[in-house]
């Protein structure tokens, strides 16, 4: 009997700008040479040993986008199997506090209303969360 691999904990942020009455959400596109290049995603990354998911999210957003964020409520989590690994993705609401976006691993970004997010253009692991975003944004 083979044992299922332990999932890698990954976090993503649904970042909204402070005082944006329309509550647009930041999506970023994976750059050339990155796994999943060309797909849009909610920014985030892997939780390192010794840090909480919220701490990891603050660190990853600072490293990848040079933004300071405040992490809010958990929207949800789901496991996703890639060919070489299993991830457990936790998606949190977040608010940008300060900073201008500087792309490090991504080649584009855009601020979308929830209904403007194109599911088929998102990374596969992020897709199940779009319906939850739409429901919670009403």
NORCORKA-V365463 format. One record per residue. N is the residue number from 1. RES is the residue in one letter. PHI is phi in whole degrees, 0 to 359 (* if undefined). Layout:
<<N/RES/PHI> <N/RES/PHI>>
//
This chain:
<<1/X/*> <2/X/274> <3/X/268> <4/X/292> <5/X/293> <6/X/290> <7/X/291> <8/X/277> <9/X/279> <10/X/233> <11/X/238> <12/X/221> <13/X/244> <14/X/263> <15/X/274> <16/X/244> <17/X/282> <18/X/303> <19/X/66> <20/X/273> <21/X/298> <22/X/275> <23/X/56> <24/X/292> <25/X/245> <26/X/282> <27/X/235> <28/X/232> <29/X/255> <30/X/298> <31/X/279> <32/X/304> <33/X/87> <34/X/270> <35/X/295> <36/X/74> <37/X/308> <38/X/93> <39/X/269> <40/X/276> <41/X/205> <42/X/274> <43/X/294> <44/X/164> <45/X/173> <46/X/281> <47/X/279> <48/X/275> <49/X/304> <50/X/88> <51/X/243> <52/X/282> <53/X/303> <54/X/294> <55/X/297> <56/X/298> <57/X/295> <58/X/300> <59/X/297> <60/X/298> <61/X/292> <62/X/295> <63/X/294> <64/X/272> <65/X/229> <66/X/59> <67/X/248> <68/X/263> <69/X/231> <70/X/249> <71/X/278> <72/X/254> <73/X/287> <74/X/285> <75/X/280> <76/X/169> <77/X/215> <78/X/205> <79/X/271> <80/X/221> <81/X/261> <82/X/271> <83/X/303> <84/X/250> <85/X/200> <86/X/247> <87/X/243> <88/X/247> <89/X/264> <90/X/251> <91/X/247> <92/X/242> <93/X/287> <94/X/208> <95/X/233> <96/X/284> <97/X/257> <98/X/199> <99/X/110> <100/X/252> <101/X/296> <102/X/237> <103/X/281> <104/X/251> <105/X/257> <106/X/249> <107/X/245> <108/X/198> <109/X/215> <110/X/206> <111/X/258> <112/X/241> <113/X/292> <114/X/309> <115/X/285> <116/X/271> <117/X/289> <118/X/267> <119/X/305> <120/X/292> <121/X/267> <122/X/276> <123/X/300> <124/X/302> <125/X/293> <126/X/277> <127/X/303> <128/X/297> <129/X/272> <130/X/298> <131/X/299> <132/X/295> <133/X/296> <134/X/298> <135/X/293> <136/X/278> <137/X/269> <138/X/280>>
//
